[in-house]
Amino acid sequence: MGRVFPGLEAELDVSLKKVRETTRTTQDAVAHALVLESIIKKWIPEQPQGSADQTGNQEIPKIPQGSIIEKGTEQGERLEDVFPKTLGTILQEKLSAQAGNIERAQCTVAKVHSLTPDALSADTLRSIGRITNGLSIRLQGLIHSLSLSAVYPSTRGRLNTAKLFRVKTGNPKVFTQKTETIAVNTSLHILLDASASMYGKPMELATASCHAIASACSAIKGLTMAITAFNGNYRGDVCSVYPLLRAGEPVHARIGLRPSGGTPLAPALWWVMQQLLFVKERRKMLFVLTDGQPNDVPATQHALEIANKIGLEAYGLGILDGTIHNILPDASRVIHRLEELPATLFELLHGVLTDRSRPCS
């Protein structure tokens, strides 16, 4: 190669050195392979059939007449149809048959990207604190009332010597027990729509709501919070997620975003579902804040169905728009002003946190 095509090896080495550093997925490997192919084709042009190549080798032999390959090609058949199927072809057919009509887009997972969000202004933080201060107190009171344990007489438990006189009257309740307490033990993840349609007032309301919810819930023992924003590129087929507040971090105000792109909610849901599956809390809740309809409604509904099957609870908060009801009809609310958030959120969380049928204890 170095003698016949001087310079080819050096050009290939430049691309090969990038493979180890930049290859993370199958798509990256395919891209590198295509680059190498283009380099080789540039140096070694295709030779016409039957002509000698540049190294002086003999002509390429023609297909013998009457052979099975020649007969197959005369009938317009592909060589793959003439020879037995390879293992790769058999696996491809099996997997395609089992996949059915499930679209690839329904299982696309968003990719994490980093950014430096702006901090909310001091005036916005004061407004949030003034409006949501009562919400925090009401939520803490609700959790405290659920966690209180009352002592009551029983026929078993811890002996109460002050009640031994009841034995003379035939009353067996000389023991005491405590009512079962309810522990929150919940992980709450807020998924914030940062698409272009959120620009302006919707984004201001959404980020203020995120901070208000996180602040109100931060004092609840046993409840961990996380906030993640998502959007798509200009084509809408690539979804990016941006962790703004990770689980266990103290609440901060650096969640101001400049919205752009589309609303690929389904890939963002798949990413959040993966995060919630590995948290230590038994109960897993997801809040979606959005102002419109996702790019792919069937894919979003499919992701929510899977979330429900694996025990994740999904709730929605519409920002100046009621389209959220289309994908979460029984578990969503709509707000148009920040002042509406405390009553709306308390109504939703009251029913959620006091539902004894949920695995929250």
C-alpha positions as CSV (number, residue, x, y, z in Angstrom):
1,M,0.0,0.0,0.0
2,G,2.8,2.4,0.9
3,R,4.6,1.7,-2.5
4,V,1.6,1.8,-4.8
5,F,-0.5,4.4,-2.9
6,P,1.9,6.8,-1.1
7,G,0.1,9.0,1.4
8,L,-2.9,6.7,1.9
9,E,-1.5,5.2,5.1
10,A,-0.9,8.6,6.7
11,E,-4.4,9.8,5.8
12,L,-5.9,6.7,7.3
13,D,-3.9,7.0,10.5
14,V,-5.3,10.5,11.1
15,S,-8.8,9.1,11.1
16,L,-7.9,5.9,13.0
17,K,-6.5,7.9,15.9
18,K,-9.9,9.6,16.4
19,V,-11.7,6.3,16.7
20,R,-10.7,5.5,20.3
21,E,-11.4,9.0,21.5
22,T,-14.8,9.7,20.0
23,T,-16.4,6.3,19.6
24,R,-19.1,5.7,22.2
25,T,-22.0,4.2,20.3
26,T,-22.7,2.0,17.3
27,Q,-23.6,5.1,15.3
28,D,-20.2,6.6,16.0
29,A,-18.5,3.4,14.8
30,V,-20.6,3.5,11.6
31,A,-19.6,7.1,11.0
32,H,-15.9,6.3,11.3
33,A,-16.3,3.4,9.0
34,L,-17.9,5.6,6.3
35,V,-15.0,8.1,6.6
36,L,-12.4,5.4,6.1
37,E,-14.4,4.0,3.2
38,S,-14.5,7.4,1.5
39,I,-10.7,7.8,2.0
40,I,-10.0,4.4,0.4
41,K,-12.3,5.1,-2.5
42,K,-10.6,8.4,-3.2
43,W,-7.2,6.7,-3.5
44,I,-8.4,3.5,-5.1
45,P,-11.0,4.1,-7.8
46,E,-13.3,1.3,-8.8
47,Q,-11.9,-0.8,-11.7
48,P,-14.1,-1.8,-14.6
49,Q,-14.8,-5.5,-14.9
50,G,-12.1,-7.5,-16.8
51,S,-9.4,-4.7,-16.7
52,A,-6.1,-4.9,-15.0
53,D,-5.6,-3.1,-11.7
54,Q,-2.8,-0.7,-10.9
55,T,-0.6,-3.5,-9.4
56,G,-0.4,-5.4,-12.6
57,N,-2.5,-8.3,-11.5
58,Q,-4.4,-10.4,-14.0
59,E,-7.8,-9.6,-15.2
60,I,-10.8,-10.3,-12.9
61,P,-12.3,-13.6,-14.0
62,K,-15.7,-13.6,-15.4
63,I,-18.5,-15.8,-14.0
64,P,-18.5,-19.2,-15.8
65,Q,-21.4,-19.8,-18.0
66,G,-23.9,-22.3,-16.8
67,S,-22.9,-21.9,-13.1
68,I,-25.5,-21.5,-10.4
69,I,-24.3,-17.9,-9.8
70,E,-24.6,-17.1,-13.5
71,K,-28.1,-18.6,-13.7
72,G,-29.2,-16.8,-10.6
73,T,-28.0,-13.4,-11.9
74,E,-29.6,-14.0,-15.3
75,Q,-32.9,-14.4,-13.5
76,G,-32.4,-11.1,-11.6
77,E,-31.8,-12.8,-8.3
78,R,-29.5,-11.4,-5.7
79,L,-26.4,-13.4,-4.6
80,E,-27.9,-13.5,-1.1
81,D,-30.9,-15.4,-2.5
82,V,-28.6,-17.9,-4.2
83,F,-26.4,-18.8,-1.2
84,P,-27.7,-20.0,2.3
85,K,-28.7,-17.3,4.7
86,T,-26.0,-16.0,7.0
87,L,-26.4,-15.9,10.8
88,G,-26.8,-12.1,10.7
89,T,-29.6,-12.4,8.2
90,I,-31.4,-15.0,10.2
91,L,-31.2,-12.9,13.4
92,Q,-32.4,-9.8,11.6
93,E,-35.5,-11.6,10.4
94,K,-36.2,-13.1,13.8
95,L,-35.9,-9.7,15.6
96,S,-37.9,-7.9,13.0
97,A,-40.7,-10.5,13.3
98,Q,-40.8,-10.1,17.1
99,A,-40.7,-6.3,17.0
100,G,-44.0,-6.2,15.1
101,N,-45.2,-2.7,14.4
102,I,-43.3,-1.0,17.3
103,E,-41.7,2.1,15.9
104,R,-38.1,2.8,16.7
105,A,-38.9,6.4,17.8
106,Q,-41.1,5.0,20.6
107,C,-38.0,3.7,22.4
108,T,-35.5,6.5,21.7
109,V,-33.8,7.7,24.9
110,A,-32.7,11.3,25.3
111,K,-29.0,12.2,25.7
112,V,-27.7,14.3,28.6
113,H,-26.1,17.7,27.7
114,S,-24.6,20.3,30.1
115,L,-25.4,24.0,30.2
116,T,-25.0,26.9,32.5
117,P,-28.5,28.1,33.4
118,D,-29.2,31.7,34.6
119,A,-30.2,32.3,38.2
120,L,-33.8,33.6,38.9
121,S,-33.9,37.2,39.7
122,A,-34.3,38.4,43.3
123,D,-37.7,39.9,42.6
124,T,-38.9,36.5,41.2
125,L,-37.6,34.7,44.3
126,R,-39.3,37.1,46.6
127,S,-42.6,36.6,44.7
128,I,-42.2,32.8,44.9
129,G,-41.4,32.9,48.6
130,R,-44.4,35.1,49.3
131,I,-46.8,33.0,47.3
132,T,-45.6,29.6,48.3
133,N,-44.8,30.1,52.0
134,G,-48.2,29.1,53.0
135,L,-48.0,26.0,50.7
136,S,-44.9,24.8,52.5
137,I,-46.5,25.2,55.9
138,R,-49.7,23.3,54.7
139,L,-47.7,20.5,53.2
140,Q,-45.6,20.1,56.4
141,G,-48.7,20.1,58.5
142,L,-50.3,17.4,56.2
143,I,-47.2,15.2,56.5
144,H,-47.0,15.8,60.3
145,S,-50.6,14.8,60.8
146,L,-50.1,11.6,58.8
147,S,-47.0,10.7,60.7
148,L,-48.4,11.2,64.2
149,S,-49.0,7.9,66.1
150,A,-51.7,7.6,68.7
151,V,-51.6,5.2,71.7
152,Y,-54.7,3.0,72.1
153,P,-55.6,0.1,74.5
154,S,-55.3,-3.3,73.1
155,T,-55.3,-7.0,74.0
156,R,-51.7,-7.3,73.1
157,G,-48.7,-5.1,72.9
158,R,-46.9,-3.4,75.7
159,L,-48.2,-4.0,79.2
160,N,-49.8,-0.9,80.8
161,T,-49.6,-1.4,84.6
162,A,-52.0,1.5,85.2
163,K,-54.7,-0.5,83.5
164,L,-54.2,-3.8,85.4
165,F,-57.4,-3.2,87.4
166,R,-59.4,-4.0,84.3
167,V,-58.6,-7.7,84.8
168,K,-61.0,-7.8,87.7
169,T,-63.8,-6.6,85.5
170,G,-63.0,-9.1,82.7
171,N,-61.6,-6.4,80.4
172,P,-58.5,-7.9,78.6
173,K,-57.3,-4.5,77.2
174,V,-54.4,-4.0,79.6
175,F,-51.9,-3.5,76.8
176,T,-51.1,-0.5,74.6
177,Q,-50.3,-0.2,70.9
178,K,-49.5,2.6,68.5
179,T,-51.2,3.4,65.2
180,E,-49.1,2.8,62.1
181,T,-47.2,5.8,60.9
182,I,-46.9,6.8,57.3
183,A,-43.5,7.5,55.9
184,V,-43.2,9.5,52.7
185,N,-40.2,7.6,51.3
186,T,-40.7,9.2,47.9
187,S,-38.6,10.4,45.0
188,L,-40.1,13.3,43.0
189,H,-38.7,14.2,39.6
190,I,-39.9,17.3,37.7
191,L,-39.5,17.2,33.9
192,L,-39.5,20.8,32.5
193,D,-40.4,21.5,28.9
194,A,-37.8,23.9,27.5
195,S,-39.0,24.0,23.9
196,A,-39.3,27.1,21.8
197,S,-43.0,27.5,22.4
198,M,-42.2,28.1,26.1
199,Y,-40.4,31.4,25.3
200,G,-41.5,34.4,27.4
201,K,-44.2,34.2,30.0
202,P,-44.7,30.4,29.9
203,M,-41.0,29.8,30.7
204,E,-41.0,32.3,33.5
205,L,-44.1,30.7,35.0
206,A,-42.7,27.2,34.5
207,T,-39.3,27.9,36.1
208,A,-40.9,29.8,39.0
209,S,-43.3,26.8,39.5
210,C,-40.3,24.4,39.6
211,H,-38.5,26.4,42.2
212,A,-41.7,26.8,44.2
213,I,-42.4,23.1,44.2
214,A,-38.8,22.2,45.1
215,S,-38.8,24.8,47.9
216,A,-42.1,23.7,49.4
217,C,-41.1,20.0,49.3
218,S,-37.6,20.5,50.5
219,A,-38.6,20.5,54.2
220,I,-40.6,17.2,53.9
221,K,-38.5,14.5,55.5
222,G,-38.2,11.4,53.2
223,L,-39.0,13.3,50.0
224,T,-36.1,13.8,47.5
225,M,-36.3,16.2,44.6
226,A,-34.8,16.5,41.1
227,I,-35.5,18.8,38.2
228,T,-34.6,18.1,34.6
229,A,-35.3,20.2,31.5
230,F,-35.7,18.8,28.0
231,N,-36.0,20.0,24.4
232,G,-35.3,18.9,20.8
233,N,-33.1,20.2,18.0
234,Y,-34.6,22.2,15.1
235,R,-35.7,19.0,13.3
236,G,-37.3,17.6,16.5
237,D,-35.8,14.1,16.1
238,V,-33.0,14.5,18.7
239,C,-33.9,15.0,22.4
240,S,-31.5,16.6,24.9
241,V,-32.0,16.6,28.7
242,Y,-30.4,19.1,31.1
243,P,-30.2,18.2,34.8
244,L,-30.9,21.4,36.7
245,L,-31.3,20.0,40.2
246,R,-30.0,16.5,41.0
247,A,-31.5,14.3,43.7
248,G,-30.0,15.2,47.1
249,E,-28.8,18.6,46.1
250,P,-30.0,21.7,48.1
251,V,-32.5,23.8,46.3
252,H,-31.0,26.6,44.3
253,A,-32.2,29.3,41.9
254,R,-29.9,28.5,38.9
255,I,-32.7,27.1,36.7
256,G,-33.3,30.0,34.3
257,L,-33.4,28.7,30.7
258,R,-33.6,30.0,27.1
259,P,-36.1,27.8,25.4
260,S,-35.5,26.4,21.9
261,G,-36.3,23.4,19.7
262,G,-39.2,21.0,19.7
263,T,-41.0,19.0,22.4
264,P,-39.8,15.4,22.1
265,L,-41.4,14.3,25.4
266,A,-41.2,10.5,24.8
267,P,-37.4,10.3,24.7
268,A,-37.2,12.5,27.8
269,L,-39.7,10.2,29.6
270,W,-37.5,7.2,28.8
271,W,-34.5,8.9,30.3
272,V,-36.2,10.0,33.5
273,M,-37.7,6.5,33.9
274,Q,-34.2,5.0,33.8
275,Q,-33.1,7.4,36.6
276,L,-36.1,6.7,38.8
277,L,-35.6,2.9,38.5
278,F,-32.4,3.1,40.5
279,V,-33.4,5.5,43.3
280,K,-33.6,4.0,46.8
281,E,-37.0,5.4,47.6
282,R,-39.9,2.9,47.2
283,R,-42.3,5.4,45.7
284,K,-41.4,7.2,42.5
285,M,-43.3,10.2,41.1
286,L,-42.9,12.2,37.9
287,F,-44.2,15.7,37.3
288,V,-44.3,17.0,33.7
289,L,-44.5,20.7,33.2
290,T,-45.3,21.6,29.6
291,D,-47.3,24.2,27.5
292,G,-48.4,22.1,24.6
293,Q,-48.6,18.8,22.7
294,P,-45.5,16.6,22.3
295,N,-44.0,15.9,18.9
296,D,-45.1,12.3,18.9
297,V,-48.3,11.6,20.9
298,P,-48.4,7.8,20.4
299,A,-44.8,7.4,21.5
300,T,-45.5,9.5,24.6
301,Q,-48.5,7.5,25.5
302,H,-46.5,4.3,25.0
303,A,-43.8,5.6,27.4
304,L,-46.4,6.5,30.0
305,E,-48.0,3.1,29.7
306,I,-44.7,1.4,30.4
307,A,-44.1,3.8,33.3
308,N,-47.4,2.8,34.9
309,K,-46.7,-0.9,34.5
310,I,-43.4,-0.6,36.3
311,G,-44.9,1.4,39.2
312,L,-44.0,5.0,38.3
313,E,-46.6,7.6,39.0
314,A,-46.9,10.3,36.3
315,Y,-48.6,13.7,36.9
316,G,-48.9,16.8,34.7
317,L,-49.0,20.5,35.1
318,G,-50.1,22.5,32.1
319,I,-48.6,25.9,31.7
320,L,-51.1,28.3,30.1
321,D,-52.5,25.4,28.1
322,G,-54.7,22.4,28.8
323,T,-53.2,20.0,26.2
324,I,-51.6,18.1,29.0
325,H,-55.1,16.6,29.6
326,N,-54.7,14.7,26.3
327,I,-51.9,12.5,27.6
328,L,-52.6,12.6,31.4
329,P,-56.4,13.1,31.6
330,D,-56.9,12.0,35.2
331,A,-53.7,13.2,36.7
332,S,-53.1,16.7,35.5
333,R,-53.9,20.3,36.3
334,V,-53.5,23.7,34.5
335,I,-52.3,27.0,35.9
336,H,-52.2,30.4,34.2
337,R,-50.7,32.5,37.1
338,L,-48.2,31.7,39.8
339,E,-50.8,32.6,42.4
340,E,-52.8,29.5,41.3
341,L,-50.0,27.1,42.0
342,P,-50.3,26.7,45.8
343,A,-54.0,25.7,45.8
344,T,-53.6,23.5,42.6
345,L,-50.5,21.8,43.9
346,F,-51.8,21.2,47.4
347,E,-55.0,19.7,45.9
348,L,-53.0,17.3,43.8
349,L,-50.4,16.4,46.4
350,H,-53.0,16.0,49.2
351,G,-54.7,13.2,47.3
352,V,-51.4,11.7,46.3
353,L,-49.7,11.7,49.7
354,T,-52.8,10.5,51.6
355,D,-53.5,7.6,49.3
356,R,-52.9,4.6,51.5
357,S,-53.2,2.3,48.6
358,R,-49.9,3.5,47.2
359,P,-46.6,1.9,48.2
360,C,-45.4,4.8,50.3
361,S,-44.9,3.3,53.7
